Structure formats: C-alpha cells, structure tokens
C-alpha cells in the first residue's frame, strides 16, 4: 500500500504539472504507464492559444501544425479529459463557421494554426480534398461534448445551429446522399470542370468514405453509418431544444439509412458487412467496418458481435486501432480493450506518435475502463469499472457537467464525489448480477442491463449533493 500511495503522489504531481486535466492512478502498472504517456502526449500536441486560429491542438499529421475534421471529431473527449475545453470549442466552431454554399456546403477539411485552410488539402473553393463523413462526425462530436460537459453552446450556438441545418438538408441534397440514391448517385458529383481524374483535389472533392484507397468509390458503408448517426444527433438536439415533432421527423430519416445498411450491405456468406460499392456496381471489403460501431449503427446484436470478431482478428492502421479501446469497452470486449491500449502505448508500434493515438488511449482509460459516462440532459454520471477487481483505480479532477469529480474503484466498492453547486445523479454500476447494492448501511434493490457481449451490469441511481462523498458496494 505504501508503494501505491507513493506512486499516486508521483503520478499526481507529474500530470498536474502538465495540465489542468484529470489525474488517473491505478495499481495496474501497465495501464498506469500507458495513461501517463498518453496524457503527456496530449499536452505535447496542445497548440499556442495566441496563434492566429486561437486555442487549438494537433489533429492531423504533426508536421502540418493543423487540425482535420475527422481527427478532431475523434479526439474531443480525450481532449476534454485533459482540460482542452477551450480548444475543442474553438476548433469545432471554426469548422462550423466555414460551411459554405460555394464549397457545396463543405467546410475546410483541415485548418492550420494560421486560421487558414491547410494547403496540403486545399487549393481553392473548387479544388480541395473532402471526406463527406466529416460534417456528420462533427455533429456527433458536438452532441457528445454537450453530454460530457453540459455546455449548451454545442447544441444552441448560432454557428452550430446553422452548420447542423445545412448539413442535414442542403449538404445531403447537394451530394446526392438521399437514402434511395446511395447506389445510383454520380461517381463525382460537384466535380470541378474540366475534370482531371489524376488530380486528387478533383477526384477526392467529396469522397464518399473515410477509406481513401478504393478506386472509383461510389459509396462507403461508413458514410451511410455517419449519416445515420448525424441525423440521429440532429433529432436528439431538436428534442433537447424542445422541438419534438422535428426530432421525430429526423429520427425517421436517420432510421432509413440504418435500414439500408442491414438490407443491402450484409454479406451472409462471410458473416460480415461489405464496406464499399464502386462505379462498376461491385461490393468489396476493407477498413471501413469499424465505423459501423463508432457511429453505433448496428442494432442486431449477433451482427455487431460478428463485426467485432472480424475486427479483433484483423490488423488495422493506427488510426483505426486508436478508436478500438473505447469501442471494445462499450461493446463488452474488456480484455481486448486493455490489450489495444497497451499495444498503442508500445514504443514499437508504428506511427504511435499520430495524435489520434494518445487521445484515444486517454478516452479508452477514463471513458472505457473507468466507465465514466456523463449525461447533461439528466444531470447523471454513470461509473462502471471494467478492469480487474483486484486493482484499485482512481480518477480525480475530471471536469464534467460544470463540476469536478473524483471516482475511486477498489475491489467491490466505488466512491463518488463532486465539487459543483448542483446535486447530481450518480449511477453506480457494477459488473455482474447483484440483486442488492449497499450504500452505507442501507441495502438498495438494483436494476440491470446487458451489454452486447452478454455481461450483466447491475446499477442504482443515487443523489449526490455537492461536496459529499458517497460509497456504493456489492457483496
């Protein structure tokens, strides 16, 4: 215990010196080292807030001093955990502000520290690189950040409201992304004229996937999943803002895309989803399968588990792998999630310096392993430790929902504390079926849910006034 307490002090002081972000301490030394490295790398990628673009962090190839729509959308929760809230807000607003009709309702795919479109991806408004998933992924990031931070600007600021509205309407129409047009749309809608197929600013101006190595790509299943999630987010935002009729309309639209995935993209012979469809009318498979889970587009448990099985069997690029820790924890593959965290941390891992990696490890540990899941709408924070029960794990100084929380998991007990002004709901969750959960000397009847892997999760909801310390335990 003395050794653990000493380690706590050393880790706390070293991370505090780096940032205002969360401190994570655990007796699982391998995960401790991975988190320490990842949190340090996140701070390393933090840009100078006095740069022309304002507060920012690296979210592209580090040599570019820039941030890309895809990478930012995937790094925001890791950034929030590490105290980069101003950066998140500024960068997402920059993307939202630059959506424009003259670019067919695209934004800038990548913005550099000078506040300009990165020249590596942009020549002019007719010739530039753009993956069509990006608008929907940014919408997803905005809603997740609202739920995580409680900052209503992510769903109500005029620059975001306009971005959302243009994306779910004009953008879909302009790029021929209606549910019944996915197989019949032109190969290169809105292409510059005259069209030069050898110029990637022509042929990649509106890629229908995040996967960039498929010749004559017409549609990627990851884009359909992105549209589904983007429209679902828009529906949720309308509901949060009180427009239930509009929410229902756009959720119906979202479901049409999810239904297309299951109706047309499942390869029954190989027990997996096709990932692309080309101009010759052929289906194929590749990297994009992971995004079906990232965008939570699979509601058939058997198919999602088969998708997970295939992902776990494969070797993927480091960007794809950086998303797998949090996905594996969410899907119920807890040991595999830990394995990915340690693989990403391994100095021998190729391209581990790519920024998405460290941000993904941070999110994998706090959001995944510690199971911390804030929900601003209900003022509730869920915790669920998904590690070895013999280990102790602590996160402190974590900013969520306009407060700071400390969460400790020790053996069969979890402890929750927060410093905010408002009473919060703590959903204390535990792995396994436990009919009763103890709070002090009181036994409380538990509720249950099951994750996709079949784990039973037991939980109770507790009101936690500011400053109080609440402990929940199982027998």
C-alpha positions as CSV (number, residue, x, y, z in Angstrom):
1,X,0.0,0.0,0.0
2,X,2.9,2.4,0.8
3,X,4.3,1.8,-2.7
4,X,0.9,2.5,-4.2
5,X,0.5,5.7,-2.3
6,X,4.0,6.9,-3.3
7,X,3.1,6.1,-6.9
8,X,-0.1,8.1,-6.5
9,X,1.9,11.1,-5.3
10,X,4.4,10.9,-8.1
11,X,1.8,10.4,-10.8
12,X,-0.4,13.2,-9.4
13,X,2.5,15.7,-9.3
14,X,3.8,14.8,-12.8
15,X,0.4,15.0,-14.5
16,X,-0.7,18.1,-12.6
17,X,2.5,19.8,-13.8
18,X,1.5,19.0,-17.3
19,X,-2.1,20.2,-17.4
20,X,-5.3,21.1,-15.7
21,X,-6.8,17.8,-16.8
22,X,-7.7,14.7,-14.9
23,X,-5.3,12.7,-12.8
24,X,-5.5,8.9,-13.2
25,X,-3.9,6.5,-10.7
26,X,-4.1,2.7,-10.7
27,X,-2.3,-0.4,-9.3
28,X,-2.4,-1.8,-12.9
29,X,1.1,-0.5,-13.6
30,X,0.9,-1.3,-17.4
31,X,-2.2,0.8,-17.8
32,X,-0.8,3.5,-15.5
33,X,2.3,3.9,-17.8
34,X,0.1,4.0,-20.9
35,X,-2.1,6.7,-19.4
36,X,0.8,8.8,-18.2
37,X,2.4,8.6,-21.7
38,X,-0.9,9.4,-23.4
39,X,-1.8,12.3,-21.2
40,X,1.7,13.8,-21.7
41,X,1.4,13.5,-25.4
42,X,-2.0,15.2,-25.4
43,X,-0.3,18.2,-23.7
44,X,2.5,18.0,-26.2
45,X,0.1,18.4,-29.0
46,X,-1.6,21.4,-27.4
47,X,-1.1,24.5,-29.6
48,X,-0.3,28.0,-28.7
49,X,-3.6,29.8,-27.9
50,X,-2.0,33.0,-29.2
51,X,-1.8,31.6,-32.7
52,X,-4.0,33.3,-35.3
53,X,-6.5,30.4,-35.2
54,X,-7.0,30.7,-31.4
55,X,-6.8,27.8,-28.9
56,X,-6.1,24.5,-30.8
57,X,-4.3,21.2,-30.7
58,X,-2.7,18.9,-33.3
59,X,-5.3,16.7,-35.0
60,X,-3.5,15.9,-38.3
61,X,0.0,14.9,-39.3
62,X,2.1,16.7,-36.7
63,X,4.3,18.4,-39.2
64,X,1.3,20.4,-40.6
65,X,0.5,22.3,-37.4
66,X,-3.1,21.8,-38.2
67,X,-6.3,20.0,-37.3
68,X,-8.6,17.9,-39.5
69,X,-12.3,17.4,-39.2
70,X,-12.1,13.6,-38.8
71,X,-9.4,13.7,-36.3
72,X,-10.9,16.4,-34.2
73,X,-14.2,14.6,-34.1
74,X,-12.4,11.6,-32.7
75,X,-10.1,13.4,-30.3
76,X,-12.6,15.7,-28.5
77,X,-13.4,13.5,-25.5
78,X,-9.8,12.7,-24.8
79,X,-9.1,16.4,-25.1
80,X,-11.9,17.3,-22.7
81,X,-10.5,14.8,-20.1
82,X,-7.1,16.5,-20.4
83,X,-8.5,20.0,-19.9
84,X,-8.6,21.2,-23.5
85,X,-12.2,22.6,-23.4
86,X,-11.3,25.9,-25.0
87,X,-9.5,24.2,-27.8
88,X,-12.5,21.9,-28.5
89,X,-15.0,24.7,-28.7
90,X,-12.8,27.0,-30.8
91,X,-11.8,24.3,-33.3
92,X,-15.3,22.9,-33.8
93,X,-16.7,26.4,-34.2
94,X,-14.0,27.0,-36.9
95,X,-15.2,24.0,-38.9
96,X,-18.9,25.0,-38.4
97,X,-18.3,28.6,-39.4
98,X,-16.7,27.7,-42.7
99,X,-19.5,25.6,-44.2
100,X,-20.4,27.4,-47.4
101,X,-22.6,27.1,-50.5
102,X,-19.6,27.9,-52.8
103,X,-18.0,24.7,-51.5
104,X,-21.2,22.8,-51.9
105,X,-21.8,23.1,-48.2
106,X,-18.4,21.6,-47.3
107,X,-16.2,23.3,-44.7
108,X,-12.4,23.2,-44.7
109,X,-11.3,19.7,-44.2
110,X,-8.1,20.9,-42.4
111,X,-7.3,24.2,-40.8
112,X,-3.8,25.3,-39.7
113,X,-2.6,27.4,-36.8
114,X,-2.8,30.5,-39.1
115,X,-6.5,30.1,-39.3
116,X,-6.3,29.1,-43.0
117,X,-7.3,26.0,-44.9
118,X,-4.2,23.8,-44.9
119,X,-2.6,23.9,-48.4
120,X,-2.0,20.2,-48.3
121,X,-5.7,19.7,-48.7
122,X,-7.0,22.9,-50.3
123,X,-6.2,24.8,-53.5
124,X,-9.3,26.9,-53.9
125,X,-13.1,26.5,-53.4
126,X,-13.4,24.3,-56.4
127,X,-10.4,22.1,-55.9
128,X,-9.9,20.6,-52.5
129,X,-9.9,17.3,-50.5
130,X,-13.0,16.4,-48.5
131,X,-14.4,13.3,-47.0
132,X,-18.2,13.5,-46.8
133,X,-18.4,11.7,-43.4
134,X,-16.9,14.8,-41.8
135,X,-20.0,17.0,-41.3
136,X,-21.9,14.2,-39.6
137,X,-18.9,13.2,-37.5
138,X,-18.6,16.8,-36.3
139,X,-22.3,16.8,-35.4
140,X,-21.7,13.6,-33.4
141,X,-18.8,15.2,-31.6
142,X,-20.8,18.3,-30.7
143,X,-23.6,16.3,-29.1
144,X,-21.1,14.1,-27.2
145,X,-19.4,17.2,-25.9
146,X,-22.7,18.7,-24.7
147,X,-23.5,15.4,-22.9
148,X,-20.0,15.3,-21.4
149,X,-19.5,19.0,-20.4
150,X,-23.1,20.4,-20.1
151,X,-22.0,23.3,-22.3
152,X,-25.2,24.1,-24.2
153,X,-23.4,26.2,-26.8
154,X,-22.6,22.9,-28.6
155,X,-26.2,22.5,-29.4
156,X,-27.5,26.1,-29.3
157,X,-24.8,28.4,-30.6
158,X,-25.9,30.0,-33.9
159,X,-22.8,28.9,-35.8
160,X,-23.5,25.3,-34.8
161,X,-27.3,25.6,-35.5
162,X,-26.6,26.8,-39.0
163,X,-24.0,24.0,-39.6
164,X,-26.4,21.3,-38.4
165,X,-29.3,22.6,-40.5
166,X,-27.2,23.0,-43.7
167,X,-25.7,19.5,-43.2
168,X,-29.0,17.6,-42.8
169,X,-30.7,19.4,-45.7
170,X,-28.6,21.2,-48.4
171,X,-25.5,19.1,-47.9
172,X,-27.3,15.8,-48.3
173,X,-29.1,17.1,-51.4
174,X,-26.1,18.7,-53.0
175,X,-24.0,15.5,-52.7
176,X,-26.9,13.2,-53.7
177,X,-27.0,11.3,-50.4
178,X,-30.7,10.6,-50.1
179,X,-31.5,7.1,-48.9
180,X,-32.6,5.9,-52.3
181,X,-29.7,7.5,-54.2
182,X,-26.8,5.8,-52.5
183,X,-26.2,3.3,-55.3
184,X,-27.3,5.5,-58.2
185,X,-25.6,8.8,-57.4
186,X,-22.9,10.1,-59.7
187,X,-19.3,8.9,-59.1
188,X,-18.1,12.5,-58.7
189,X,-21.0,14.9,-58.0
190,X,-20.0,18.6,-57.9
191,X,-16.6,17.8,-59.5
192,X,-14.6,20.7,-61.0
193,X,-14.9,21.2,-64.7
194,X,-12.9,20.3,-66.7
195,X,-12.5,17.2,-64.6
196,X,-9.0,15.8,-64.1
197,X,-9.1,12.3,-62.6
198,X,-5.4,12.4,-62.0
199,X,-5.7,15.4,-59.7
200,X,-6.8,14.2,-56.3
201,X,-8.2,17.7,-55.5
202,X,-10.7,16.8,-58.2
203,X,-11.4,13.1,-57.6
204,X,-11.3,13.5,-53.8
205,X,-13.5,16.6,-53.6
206,X,-16.3,14.7,-51.8
207,X,-15.1,11.2,-51.1
208,X,-18.0,9.0,-50.1
209,X,-16.0,7.3,-47.3
210,X,-13.2,7.8,-44.8
211,X,-11.4,5.0,-46.6
212,X,-9.3,6.7,-49.3
213,X,-7.7,3.8,-51.2
214,X,-10.7,2.4,-53.1
215,X,-10.6,3.2,-56.9
216,X,-13.9,4.6,-58.4
217,X,-15.6,4.5,-55.0
218,X,-19.3,5.4,-55.2
219,X,-20.4,4.7,-51.6
220,X,-18.8,3.6,-48.4
221,X,-20.9,1.9,-45.7
222,X,-19.1,4.1,-43.2
223,X,-20.6,7.2,-44.8
224,X,-24.1,5.7,-44.5
225,X,-23.4,5.0,-40.8
226,X,-22.2,8.5,-40.4
227,X,-25.3,10.0,-42.0
228,X,-27.5,7.7,-39.7
229,X,-25.6,9.0,-36.6
230,X,-25.6,12.6,-37.8
231,X,-29.4,12.6,-38.4
232,X,-29.9,10.8,-35.1
233,X,-27.8,13.5,-33.4
234,X,-29.9,16.2,-35.1
235,X,-33.0,14.6,-33.8
236,X,-31.7,14.4,-30.3
237,X,-30.6,18.1,-30.4
238,X,-34.1,19.1,-31.6
239,X,-35.6,17.1,-28.7
240,X,-33.2,18.8,-26.2
241,X,-34.2,22.1,-27.6
242,X,-37.9,21.3,-27.3
243,X,-39.0,20.6,-30.9
244,X,-40.3,17.1,-30.5
245,X,-42.0,17.0,-33.9
246,X,-38.8,17.9,-35.8
247,X,-36.9,15.3,-33.6
248,X,-39.3,12.6,-34.6
249,X,-39.1,13.5,-38.3
250,X,-35.3,13.4,-38.4
251,X,-35.1,10.2,-36.4
252,X,-37.3,8.6,-39.0
253,X,-35.0,9.9,-41.7
254,X,-32.0,8.5,-39.8
255,X,-33.5,5.1,-39.5
256,X,-33.9,4.8,-43.2
257,X,-30.1,4.8,-43.6
258,X,-29.6,2.2,-40.9
259,X,-32.2,0.0,-42.6
260,X,-30.3,0.4,-45.9
261,X,-27.2,-1.0,-44.2
262,X,-28.8,-4.1,-42.9
263,X,-30.9,-4.6,-46.1
264,X,-28.1,-4.3,-48.7
265,X,-24.6,-4.4,-47.1
266,X,-24.6,-7.6,-45.1
267,X,-22.5,-10.4,-46.6
268,X,-24.3,-13.5,-45.3
269,X,-21.7,-15.9,-46.7
270,X,-18.8,-14.2,-44.9
271,X,-20.7,-13.1,-41.9
272,X,-19.6,-9.5,-42.2
273,X,-20.6,-6.2,-43.8
274,X,-19.4,-5.0,-47.2
275,X,-17.6,-1.7,-46.8
276,X,-17.6,-0.2,-50.2
277,X,-19.5,-0.1,-53.5
278,X,-17.8,1.1,-56.7
279,X,-18.8,2.6,-60.0
280,X,-18.8,-0.8,-61.7
281,X,-21.6,-2.0,-59.3
282,X,-19.3,-4.2,-57.2
283,X,-19.2,-4.6,-53.4
284,X,-15.9,-5.0,-51.5
285,X,-14.5,-5.0,-48.0
286,X,-11.8,-3.0,-46.2
287,X,-11.0,-0.7,-43.3
288,X,-14.4,1.0,-43.0
289,X,-16.1,-1.8,-41.0
290,X,-15.0,-0.2,-37.7
291,X,-17.1,2.9,-38.3
292,X,-20.3,0.9,-38.1
293,X,-19.6,0.6,-34.4
294,X,-18.1,4.0,-34.0
295,X,-21.4,5.5,-35.3
296,X,-23.4,3.0,-33.3
297,X,-25.3,2.0,-36.5
298,X,-25.7,-1.7,-35.7
299,X,-28.8,-2.8,-33.7
300,X,-28.6,-6.5,-34.4
301,X,-26.5,-7.9,-31.6
302,X,-25.5,-11.0,-33.5
303,X,-24.2,-8.9,-36.4
304,X,-22.4,-6.4,-34.2
305,X,-20.6,-9.3,-32.4
306,X,-19.6,-10.8,-35.7
307,X,-18.3,-7.4,-36.8
308,X,-16.4,-7.2,-33.5
309,X,-15.0,-10.7,-34.1
310,X,-13.7,-9.8,-37.5
311,X,-12.2,-6.5,-36.3
312,X,-10.4,-8.4,-33.5
313,X,-9.0,-10.9,-35.9
314,X,-7.5,-8.2,-38.2
315,X,-4.6,-5.9,-38.3
316,X,-5.6,-2.3,-39.0
317,X,-3.9,1.0,-39.5
318,X,-3.1,3.0,-36.3
319,X,-5.9,5.5,-36.8
320,X,-8.5,2.7,-36.8
321,X,-6.8,0.9,-33.9
322,X,-6.9,4.1,-31.8
323,X,-10.7,4.0,-31.9
324,X,-10.9,0.4,-30.7
325,X,-10.2,0.7,-27.0
326,X,-13.4,2.8,-26.3
327,X,-15.4,0.7,-28.9
328,X,-14.3,-2.6,-27.3
329,X,-15.2,-1.4,-23.8
330,X,-18.6,-0.2,-25.0
331,X,-19.3,-3.4,-26.8
332,X,-18.3,-5.6,-23.9
333,X,-14.8,-6.8,-25.0
334,X,-13.0,-5.5,-21.9
335,X,-9.8,-7.5,-22.0
336,X,-9.3,-6.8,-25.7
337,X,-9.8,-3.1,-25.0
338,X,-6.9,-3.2,-22.4
339,X,-4.8,-5.1,-24.9
340,X,-5.3,-2.3,-27.5
341,X,-4.4,0.4,-25.0
342,X,-1.1,-1.4,-24.3
343,X,-0.4,-2.0,-28.0
344,X,-0.9,1.6,-28.8
345,X,1.4,2.6,-25.9
346,X,4.1,0.2,-27.0
347,X,7.1,2.2,-28.4
348,X,7.5,-0.4,-31.1
349,X,4.0,0.4,-32.5
350,X,4.4,2.0,-35.9
351,X,3.1,5.7,-36.1
352,X,2.1,5.7,-32.4
353,X,3.0,9.5,-32.5
354,X,-0.1,10.2,-34.6
355,X,-2.2,12.4,-32.4
356,X,-5.4,10.3,-32.5
357,X,-3.4,7.5,-30.7
358,X,-2.7,9.3,-27.4
359,X,-6.2,11.0,-27.3
360,X,-7.7,7.6,-28.0
361,X,-5.8,6.0,-25.1
362,X,-6.9,8.7,-22.7
363,X,-10.5,8.2,-23.7
364,X,-10.2,4.5,-23.5
365,X,-9.0,4.6,-19.9
366,X,-11.4,7.2,-18.5
367,X,-14.5,6.7,-20.6
368,X,-13.9,3.0,-21.2
369,X,-12.0,1.3,-18.3
370,X,-13.4,3.6,-15.6
371,X,-16.8,3.6,-17.3
372,X,-17.4,7.4,-16.7
373,X,-20.4,8.5,-18.8
374,X,-21.9,11.9,-18.2
375,X,-25.3,12.8,-19.5
376,X,-26.1,16.5,-19.3
377,X,-29.8,16.2,-20.0
378,X,-30.4,14.1,-17.0
379,X,-27.6,15.6,-14.9
380,X,-26.4,12.0,-14.3
381,X,-22.9,10.5,-14.3
382,X,-22.5,6.7,-14.7
383,X,-19.5,4.9,-13.5
384,X,-18.6,1.2,-14.2
385,X,-15.2,-0.2,-13.6
386,X,-14.3,-2.7,-16.3
387,X,-10.9,-3.7,-15.0
388,X,-9.5,-6.4,-12.7
389,X,-11.4,-6.4,-9.4
390,X,-8.1,-6.8,-7.6
391,X,-6.9,-3.5,-8.8
392,X,-7.5,0.0,-7.4
393,X,-8.2,2.8,-9.9
394,X,-8.8,6.5,-9.2
395,X,-9.6,9.5,-11.4
396,X,-9.6,12.9,-9.8
397,X,-10.0,16.4,-11.1
398,X,-12.1,15.3,-14.0
399,X,-14.2,18.2,-15.3
400,X,-17.7,17.1,-16.4
401,X,-21.1,18.8,-16.2
402,X,-19.8,22.1,-14.8
403,X,-18.2,20.3,-11.8
404,X,-15.1,18.3,-10.9
405,X,-15.5,14.7,-9.9
406,X,-13.3,12.1,-8.1
407,X,-14.1,8.4,-8.7
408,X,-12.4,5.6,-6.9
409,X,-12.9,1.9,-7.6
410,X,-11.4,-0.5,-5.0
411,X,-12.4,-4.2,-5.0
412,X,-16.1,-4.3,-4.7
413,X,-16.6,-0.7,-3.8
414,X,-16.9,2.5,-5.8
415,X,-16.7,6.0,-4.3
416,X,-18.0,9.2,-5.9
417,X,-17.5,12.9,-5.0
418,X,-18.0,16.2,-6.9
419,X,-17.4,19.8,-6.2
420,X,-20.2,21.5,-8.2
421,X,-23.1,23.6,-6.9
422,X,-25.9,21.3,-8.1
423,X,-27.0,17.9,-6.9
424,X,-26.1,15.2,-9.4
425,X,-27.3,11.7,-10.0
426,X,-24.7,9.1,-9.7
427,X,-25.5,5.8,-11.5
428,X,-23.2,3.4,-9.6
429,X,-22.8,0.4,-11.9
430,X,-21.1,-2.9,-11.2
431,X,-20.2,-5.8,-13.5
432,X,-22.2,-9.0,-12.8
433,X,-25.7,-9.6,-11.4
434,X,-26.1,-8.2,-7.9
435,X,-29.6,-8.1,-6.6
436,X,-28.7,-5.6,-3.9
437,X,-26.2,-2.8,-3.7
438,X,-25.1,-1.4,-0.4
439,X,-25.0,2.4,0.3
440,X,-23.6,2.9,3.7
441,X,-25.6,0.6,5.9
442,X,-28.6,0.6,3.5
443,X,-29.3,-2.1,1.0
444,X,-30.8,-0.9,-2.3
445,X,-32.5,-3.0,-4.9
446,X,-30.5,-3.0,-8.2
447,X,-31.6,-2.6,-11.8
448,X,-30.0,-4.5,-14.6
449,X,-28.9,-4.2,-18.2
450,X,-26.8,-6.3,-20.6
451,X,-24.1,-5.2,-23.0
452,X,-23.6,-6.7,-26.5
453,X,-21.2,-9.3,-25.2
454,X,-23.7,-10.5,-22.7
455,X,-22.2,-9.0,-19.5
456,X,-24.9,-8.3,-16.9
457,X,-24.5,-4.8,-15.4
458,X,-26.1,-4.0,-12.0
459,X,-26.8,-0.4,-11.1
460,X,-28.6,2.0,-8.8
461,X,-29.1,5.8,-9.0
462,X,-28.1,8.0,-6.1
463,X,-28.5,11.7,-5.5
464,X,-25.1,13.3,-4.6
465,X,-25.1,16.8,-3.2
466,X,-22.1,18.9,-3.9
467,X,-19.1,18.1,-1.7
468,X,-20.5,14.9,-0.3
469,X,-18.8,11.5,-0.6
470,X,-21.0,8.6,-1.5
471,X,-19.8,4.9,-1.4
472,X,-21.6,2.0,-3.1
473,X,-20.5,-1.6,-2.8
474,X,-21.5,-5.1,-3.7
475,X,-21.2,-8.2,-1.6
